[in-house]
């Protein structure tokens, strides 16, 4: 979240047109997805063991992360 904030602050409206900004944005997006999927897997494993099942259901309520398993 903070990385995205800093990108927008640094590039402003140029974030959509500057090639370096687009590259940085792509990197931030990729890192965020990797972290989110890792969190999903950790919570899923805990839910399979009987822990934090509600959190797992709330985290993937629309089955979005299930596509990345």
C-alpha atoms as one frame of an Amber mdcrd trajectory, in Angstrom:
protein
   0.000   0.000   0.000   2.753   2.426   0.932   4.755   1.559  -2.159   1.768
   2.422  -4.330   1.288   5.666  -2.394   4.913   6.639  -2.990   4.642   5.841
  -6.689   1.600   8.062  -7.079   3.254  10.780  -5.040   6.449  10.582  -7.106
   4.945  10.343 -10.598   1.578  12.030 -10.094  -0.594  11.820 -13.185   2.449
  10.661 -15.166   2.115   7.234 -13.595  -0.041   6.214 -16.556   2.330   7.418
 -19.270   5.911   7.276 -17.994   7.539   3.952 -18.927   9.603   3.835 -15.738
   6.467   4.524 -13.667   4.580   1.759 -15.447   7.464  -0.628 -14.804   7.553
   0.339 -11.118   3.771  -0.024 -10.874   3.941  -3.472 -12.451   6.598  -4.506
  -9.934   4.507  -3.252  -7.000   1.442  -5.061  -8.358   3.371  -8.317  -8.774
   4.842  -8.095  -5.265   1.421  -7.374  -3.779  -0.130 -10.381  -5.496   2.695
 -12.664  -4.382   2.269 -11.501  -0.786  -1.524 -11.794  -0.920  -1.357 -15.333
  -2.330   1.212 -16.335   0.319  -1.098 -14.983   3.034  -4.003 -16.868   1.479
  -2.027 -20.124   1.540  -0.977 -19.604   5.163  -4.537 -18.909   6.312  -5.875
 -21.787   4.201  -3.431 -24.186   5.846  -4.464 -22.949   9.288  -8.143 -23.367
   8.359  -7.505 -26.963   7.267  -6.044 -27.552  10.738  -9.159 -26.117  12.357
  -7.807 -22.647  13.119  -9.111 -19.315  11.831 -11.742 -20.868   9.563 -13.842
 -17.674   9.631 -10.852 -15.611   8.562 -10.267 -17.984   5.663 -13.880 -17.693
   4.528 -13.756 -13.904   4.734 -10.401 -13.698   2.969 -11.607 -15.675  -0.038
 -15.339 -14.983   0.064 -15.582 -14.637  -3.710 -13.113 -17.461  -4.532 -10.670
 -14.970  -6.067  -7.553 -16.461  -4.475  -8.681 -20.037  -5.107  -7.662 -19.516
  -8.729  -4.039 -19.084  -7.640  -3.665 -22.368  -5.756
